[in-house]
Amino acid sequence: MQKRTTVPAAVAIAVLLAGCNQAPPPAPDTREKDAQEIRDLEIAWQKAFATRDVDQICTVYAEDASVFMPNAPVLNGSPAIKEGFRPIVADKHFSVTFASTKVQVARSGDLAYSQGAYTMTTSSPRTKQVLTEVGKYVTVYKKQPVLGWKVVADIINADAPAAPAKQHKNTARTTQKHRKSAAHKR
């Protein structure tokens, strides 16, 4: 008689335990919403660059972020980043435009990156000549618990050394003509 009640009781306990160990449902996929938040952040960031306000520009960076610019030491941490940008934005010829061509958010929803192209105009510190630099970038974002998305790594890579502003425009036209000519020959 004891055997008959022991087996059903064991099965009932096993079923109850299995029910308690079920995984919670997966978190909702917010990657597209997060990517749009990053695109919007970059639009606001570009507007901050137009104001030349270093404090406003640097609000996108996490406290422990790193910035990697061509021909410059790595800027680690918010204070170093601010000091690195201060002389750049103080230049009366400074301007920058950039646009992401890709924003990718991790399935986990806590890391993301954007990549794109930029054009920056500055004055040469030595010659005071106005120069234009064209390049590409990768920016890594980390979602902060309260603050939202913040930049943790910003990598800027020039396509070529900065060229005098007028010469650069001619070089761009020549490159476009060369590409069209090469495409036509195929």
N, C-alpha and C positions, 0 to 999 in steps of 0.2 A: 504494500500500500504506500509506503514511503517513497518507493521508486517512482510511482506514477505522479506524485506531486512534485518531486524534485526536478524532473526533466522540464515540465511546463514552467516552473518557477525560474529555472535557469534561462530558458528561452526568453521569458518576459523581461528578466533583468538585462540580458544581452540586447534586446530590442530597445529598452529604455536608455541604456548606455550609448548605443549607436546613435540614437536621436540627440543626445546631449553633445556629441562630438562633431556635429555637422559644421562645416565651415560657414562663416557669414557670407552673405551674398557679395559678389564683387562690387567694388566702388564704381560709381558711374564714370563713364569715359568723358572727361572734360577737356580732352586735348585740343579740340577745335576752338573751344571758348578760351582756353589758356593761350593758344597761338594768337588769337585776335587781341587779347589783352596785351601781349608783347608787341604786336604791330602798333597798337594805340600808344603804348609806352614809348616806342621809338619815334612816333610822330611828335609827341610832346617833348621828347628829348631833343629832337632837331630844332624845335621852337626855342628850347632853352639855350641851345648853342647860338641861335640868332640874337639872343639878348646879351650874350657874352658874360652872363652872371655865373661865375665859377661854382658858387654854392648851389644854384639851381641846376646846373649841368650835372653836378656830382650827386644829386639826390638819387639817381638811378643805381649807383654803386653800393654794394654791400660794404660793411666796415672793413672786411678782410679781402676785398677785391684786388685784382692785379690788372694792370694795363700794359700792353706790349706794343710800343710804337717803333717805327723804323728809326734806326740810328740813335737810339736812346736807351738808357738803362730801364729795367722793369720798374714800374711804379707799384709798390705794394702797400695797400691800406689806404683808407680814405684821405688822411692828411697828405700823404705823398702824391696821391692822384690830384688833389686840389692844387698843390704847389706845382705839379708838372703842367697842369692846364693853364695856370694863371698867366705866364708870359705868352702863351700861344693866343689866348683870347684877348690879351691886351694889345696885340698887333692890330693896327688900324686897317690892315688889308685882310684880316682873318675872315674867312667864311668857310663853311663846310656844308655839304649836302650828302646824304646817304640814303640808300633804299635797300631793304631786304628783298632778296629773291627767294628766300626759303626761311621758314620758321618751323622747327621740329620740336615737339614736346614729347618727353619720355612717357611711356604708358603709366609709369608710377605717378606722374603728375607733379613731380618735385624738381625736375631738371629740364632745361630746354636750351636750344641754341638758335641763333639767327645768323644768316650769312648774306652778304650783299656787296655792293660797290659804293665807293665814296669818291668825292672830289673835294679837295681842300686847297684854299688859296691862303698864302701867308707871305711875309716878307723875309728875305734871306737875312739872318742876323749879321752876316759879314758885309754883304754888298748893298743891302736894303732894297734889292730888286724884288719885284712882285713875282712869286712863283706859284705854279699850280701843280698839285700832286694828285694823281689818279691811282686808285688801288682797290683792294678788296678787304673784307673783314669777316671775322667770326666773333660773335658775342655769346658767351655762355651765361645763362640765367639760372638762378636757384630760387624756388618759391620759399619765402620767409613766412613763418607762422602768422604774424600780424601785419607785416609790411607788404605782402604780396611779392611780385617778381622783382628781384634785384640782380644786377650784373655782378658776377663773381670773376669773370675773365673777359677781357676785351683785347682782341688781337687784331692789329692793323698792319696791313702788308702792302707797301707801295708797288705798283707795277713797274716803275722805273724811277730814277731820281727826279725830283721836282724840276720842272722846266719853266723858263720865263713864260708868263701867262700868254703872250701873243704867239710865241714859238710853239707852245703846247697845242694851241688851237690848230695851227698849220700842220703839226705832226699828226693830230687826230684826223684831219682831212686827208692827208697823204696816206695814212694807214687805211682809211675807209676806201680810198681809190684803189689801193693795192689789193685789198680784199675783194672788191668788185671785179677787178681785172683778173685776179687768180680764179675767182668763181666762174667768170666768163670763159676762161681758157679750158675749163674742165669739160 
